Amino acid sequence: MKTVLVANPKGGSGKTTLATNLAGYFASLNYRVML
């Protein structure tokens, strides 16, 4: 299983937005995605 970590200690830096956009992108390429 490959893992991608999106992390930053500062709040409000767009981590959730980036994670959901990456998940959507990989899902569109037929990868299995879990958040």
PyMOL Python script that loads the backbone (N, CA, C, O; Angstrom):
from pymol import cmd

cmd.read_pdbstr("""\
ATOM      1  N   MET A   1       0.838  -1.163   0.000  1.00  0.00           N
ATOM      2  CA  MET A   1       0.000   0.000   0.000  1.00  0.00           C
ATOM      3  C   MET A   1       0.893   1.238   0.000  1.00  0.00           C
ATOM      4  O   MET A   1       1.784   1.364   0.840  1.00  0.00           O
ATOM      5  N   LYS A   2       0.659   2.138  -0.926  1.00  0.00           N
ATOM      6  CA  LYS A   2       1.388   3.401  -0.965  1.00  0.00           C
ATOM      7  C   LYS A   2       0.634   4.418  -0.121  1.00  0.00           C
ATOM      8  O   LYS A   2      -0.596   4.404  -0.067  1.00  0.00           O
ATOM      9  N   THR A   3       1.374   5.292   0.532  1.00  0.00           N
ATOM     10  CA  THR A   3       0.779   6.276   1.430  1.00  0.00           C
ATOM     11  C   THR A   3       1.269   7.666   1.077  1.00  0.00           C
ATOM     12  O   THR A   3       2.449   7.868   0.792  1.00  0.00           O
ATOM     13  N   VAL A   4       0.353   8.621   1.099  1.00  0.00           N
ATOM     14  CA  VAL A   4       0.696  10.030   0.908  1.00  0.00           C
ATOM     15  C   VAL A   4       0.277  10.761   2.169  1.00  0.00           C
ATOM     16  O   VAL A   4      -0.874  10.661   2.592  1.00  0.00           O
ATOM     17  N   LEU A   5       1.194  11.490   2.769  1.00  0.00           N
ATOM     18  CA  LEU A   5       0.913  12.247   3.986  1.00  0.00           C
ATOM     19  C   LEU A   5       0.922  13.730   3.657  1.00  0.00           C
ATOM     20  O   LEU A   5       1.872  14.239   3.062  1.00  0.00           O
ATOM     21  N   VAL A   6      -0.143  14.416   4.049  1.00  0.00           N
ATOM     22  CA  VAL A   6      -0.222  15.872   3.902  1.00  0.00           C
ATOM     23  C   VAL A   6      -0.211  16.440   5.310  1.00  0.00           C
ATOM     24  O   VAL A   6      -1.177  16.279   6.057  1.00  0.00           O
ATOM     25  N   ALA A   7       0.884  17.109   5.677  1.00  0.00           N
ATOM     26  CA  ALA A   7       1.015  17.586   7.056  1.00  0.00           C
ATOM     27  C   ALA A   7       1.638  18.972   7.097  1.00  0.00           C
ATOM     28  O   ALA A   7       2.478  19.322   6.268  1.00  0.00           O
ATOM     29  N   ASN A   8       1.209  19.744   8.075  1.00  0.00           N
ATOM     30  CA  ASN A   8       1.770  21.057   8.363  1.00  0.00           C
ATOM     31  C   ASN A   8       1.252  21.440   9.745  1.00  0.00           C
ATOM     32  O   ASN A   8       0.045  21.377   9.980  1.00  0.00           O
ATOM     33  N   PRO A   9       2.123  21.832  10.660  1.00  0.00           N
ATOM     34  CA  PRO A   9       1.654  22.147  12.010  1.00  0.00           C
ATOM     35  C   PRO A   9       0.797  23.409  12.080  1.00  0.00           C
ATOM     36  O   PRO A   9       0.062  23.605  13.047  1.00  0.00           O
ATOM     37  N   LYS A  10       0.886  24.257  11.074  1.00  0.00           N
ATOM     38  CA  LYS A  10       0.132  25.508  11.086  1.00  0.00           C
ATOM     39  C   LYS A  10      -1.304  25.256  10.635  1.00  0.00           C
ATOM     40  O   LYS A  10      -1.530  24.576   9.634  1.00  0.00           O
ATOM     41  N   GLY A  11      -2.260  25.792  11.357  1.00  0.00           N
ATOM     42  CA  GLY A  11      -3.657  25.672  10.965  1.00  0.00           C
ATOM     43  C   GLY A  11      -3.980  26.604   9.810  1.00  0.00           C
ATOM     44  O   GLY A  11      -3.316  27.623   9.620  1.00  0.00           O
ATOM     45  N   GLY A  12      -4.996  26.255   9.045  1.00  0.00           N
ATOM     46  CA  GLY A  12      -5.446  27.113   7.957  1.00  0.00           C
ATOM     47  C   GLY A  12      -4.531  27.150   6.750  1.00  0.00           C
ATOM     48  O   GLY A  12      -4.554  28.109   5.978  1.00  0.00           O
ATOM     49  N   SER A  13      -3.725  26.112   6.583  1.00  0.00           N
ATOM     50  CA  SER A  13      -2.779  26.113   5.460  1.00  0.00           C
ATOM     51  C   SER A  13      -3.294  25.326   4.253  1.00  0.00           C
ATOM     52  O   SER A  13      -2.562  25.164   3.277  1.00  0.00           O
ATOM     53  N   GLY A  14      -4.529  24.836   4.297  1.00  0.00           N
ATOM     54  CA  GLY A  14      -5.117  24.151   3.145  1.00  0.00           C
ATOM     55  C   GLY A  14      -4.864  22.659   3.084  1.00  0.00           C
ATOM     56  O   GLY A  14      -4.944  22.066   2.008  1.00  0.00           O
ATOM     57  N   LYS A  15      -4.559  22.035   4.224  1.00  0.00           N
ATOM     58  CA  LYS A  15      -4.269  20.593   4.227  1.00  0.00           C
ATOM     59  C   LYS A  15      -5.475  19.774   3.778  1.00  0.00           C
ATOM     60  O   LYS A  15      -5.334  18.862   2.964  1.00  0.00           O
ATOM     61  N   THR A  16      -6.651  20.088   4.298  1.00  0.00           N
ATOM     62  CA  THR A  16      -7.847  19.323   3.951  1.00  0.00           C
ATOM     63  C   THR A  16      -8.195  19.502   2.483  1.00  0.00           C
ATOM     64  O   THR A  16      -8.545  18.536   1.805  1.00  0.00           O
ATOM     65  N   THR A  17      -8.101  20.719   1.991  1.00  0.00           N
ATOM     66  CA  THR A  17      -8.381  20.989   0.581  1.00  0.00           C
ATOM     67  C   THR A  17      -7.427  20.218  -0.315  1.00  0.00           C
ATOM     68  O   THR A  17      -7.851  19.596  -1.289  1.00  0.00           O
ATOM     69  N   LEU A  18      -6.154  20.256   0.005  1.00  0.00           N
ATOM     70  CA  LEU A  18      -5.162  19.530  -0.790  1.00  0.00           C
ATOM     71  C   LEU A  18      -5.416  18.027  -0.733  1.00  0.00           C
ATOM     72  O   LEU A  18      -5.358  17.353  -1.762  1.00  0.00           O
ATOM     73  N   ALA A  19      -5.695  17.496   0.450  1.00  0.00           N
ATOM     74  CA  ALA A  19      -5.921  16.057   0.600  1.00  0.00           C
ATOM     75  C   ALA A  19      -7.140  15.597  -0.193  1.00  0.00           C
ATOM     76  O   ALA A  19      -7.086  14.562  -0.858  1.00  0.00           O
ATOM     77  N   THR A  20      -8.240  16.351  -0.134  1.00  0.00           N
ATOM     78  CA  THR A  20      -9.437  15.941  -0.873  1.00  0.00           C
ATOM     79  C   THR A  20      -9.238  16.078  -2.380  1.00  0.00           C
ATOM     80  O   THR A  20      -9.738  15.251  -3.143  1.00  0.00           O
ATOM     81  N   ASN A  21      -8.518  17.104  -2.817  1.00  0.00           N
ATOM     82  CA  ASN A  21      -8.237  17.244  -4.250  1.00  0.00           C
ATOM     83  C   ASN A  21      -7.329  16.130  -4.753  1.00  0.00           C
ATOM     84  O   ASN A  21      -7.544  15.602  -5.844  1.00  0.00           O
ATOM     85  N   LEU A  22      -6.316  15.768  -3.970  1.00  0.00           N
ATOM     86  CA  LEU A  22      -5.452  14.648  -4.355  1.00  0.00           C
ATOM     87  C   LEU A  22      -6.243  13.344  -4.402  1.00  0.00           C
ATOM     88  O   LEU A  22      -6.070  12.543  -5.321  1.00  0.00           O
ATOM     89  N   ALA A  23      -7.109  13.130  -3.416  1.00  0.00           N
ATOM     90  CA  ALA A  23      -7.921  11.912  -3.392  1.00  0.00           C
ATOM     91  C   ALA A  23      -8.823  11.843  -4.620  1.00  0.00           C
ATOM     92  O   ALA A  23      -8.950  10.787  -5.239  1.00  0.00           O
ATOM     93  N   GLY A  24      -9.444  12.953  -4.969  1.00  0.00           N
ATOM     94  CA  GLY A  24     -10.296  12.987  -6.156  1.00  0.00           C
ATOM     95  C   GLY A  24      -9.518  12.710  -7.427  1.00  0.00           C
ATOM     96  O   GLY A  24      -9.993  12.004  -8.316  1.00  0.00           O
ATOM     97  N   TYR A  25      -8.323  13.268  -7.510  1.00  0.00           N
ATOM     98  CA  TYR A  25      -7.477  13.050  -8.685  1.00  0.00           C
ATOM     99  C   TYR A  25      -7.093  11.579  -8.817  1.00  0.00           C
ATOM    100  O   TYR A  25      -7.238  10.989  -9.887  1.00  0.00           O
ATOM    101  N   PHE A  26      -6.604  10.988  -7.726  1.00  0.00           N
ATOM    102  CA  PHE A  26      -6.195   9.586  -7.789  1.00  0.00           C
ATOM    103  C   PHE A  26      -7.389   8.665  -8.017  1.00  0.00           C
ATOM    104  O   PHE A  26      -7.259   7.651  -8.702  1.00  0.00           O
ATOM    105  N   ALA A  27      -8.541   8.999  -7.460  1.00  0.00           N
ATOM    106  CA  ALA A  27      -9.741   8.199  -7.704  1.00  0.00           C
ATOM    107  C   ALA A  27     -10.134   8.259  -9.179  1.00  0.00           C
ATOM    108  O   ALA A  27     -10.595   7.266  -9.740  1.00  0.00           O
ATOM    109  N   SER A  28      -9.952   9.420  -9.805  1.00  0.00           N
ATOM    110  CA  SER A  28     -10.286   9.541 -11.228  1.00  0.00           C
ATOM    111  C   SER A  28      -9.350   8.712 -12.105  1.00  0.00           C
ATOM    112  O   SER A  28      -9.686   8.386 -13.243  1.00  0.00           O
ATOM    113  N   LEU A  29      -8.179   8.374 -11.574  1.00  0.00           N
ATOM    114  CA  LEU A  29      -7.239   7.506 -12.286  1.00  0.00           C
ATOM    115  C   LEU A  29      -7.423   6.036 -11.914  1.00  0.00           C
ATOM    116  O   LEU A  29      -6.570   5.201 -12.217  1.00  0.00           O
ATOM    117  N   ASN A  30      -8.543   5.724 -11.256  1.00  0.00           N
ATOM    118  CA  ASN A  30      -8.920   4.368 -10.843  1.00  0.00           C
ATOM    119  C   ASN A  30      -8.032   3.788  -9.753  1.00  0.00           C
ATOM    120  O   ASN A  30      -7.900   2.569  -9.649  1.00  0.00           O
ATOM    121  N   TYR A  31      -7.423   4.640  -8.941  1.00  0.00           N
ATOM    122  CA  TYR A  31      -6.727   4.175  -7.748  1.00  0.00           C
ATOM    123  C   TYR A  31      -7.749   4.021  -6.629  1.00  0.00           C
ATOM    124  O   TYR A  31      -8.750   4.736  -6.594  1.00  0.00           O
ATOM    125  N   ARG A  32      -7.499   3.099  -5.728  1.00  0.00           N
ATOM    126  CA  ARG A  32      -8.339   2.975  -4.540  1.00  0.00           C
ATOM    127  C   ARG A  32      -7.860   4.008  -3.532  1.00  0.00           C
ATOM    128  O   ARG A  32      -6.669   4.082  -3.226  1.00  0.00           O
ATOM    129  N   VAL A  33      -8.785   4.801  -3.019  1.00  0.00           N
ATOM    130  CA  VAL A  33      -8.442   5.937  -2.162  1.00  0.00           C
ATOM    131  C   VAL A  33      -9.162   5.816  -0.834  1.00  0.00           C
ATOM    132  O   VAL A  33     -10.330   5.433  -0.777  1.00  0.00           O
ATOM    133  N   MET A  34      -8.445   6.150   0.243  1.00  0.00           N
ATOM    134  CA  MET A  34      -9.058   6.203   1.565  1.00  0.00           C
ATOM    135  C   MET A  34      -8.525   7.437   2.277  1.00  0.00           C
ATOM    136  O   MET A  34      -7.315   7.661   2.313  1.00  0.00           O
ATOM    137  N   LEU A  35      -9.419   8.239   2.842  1.00  0.00           N
ATOM    138  CA  LEU A  35      -9.019   9.408   3.619  1.00  0.00           C
ATOM    139  C   LEU A  35      -9.248   9.138   5.086  1.00  0.00           C
ATOM    140  O   LEU A  35      -8.975  10.000   5.922  1.00  0.00           O
TER     141      LEU A  35
END
""", "prot")
cmd.dss("prot")
cmd.show_as("cartoon", "prot")
cmd.util.cbc("prot")
cmd.orient("prot")
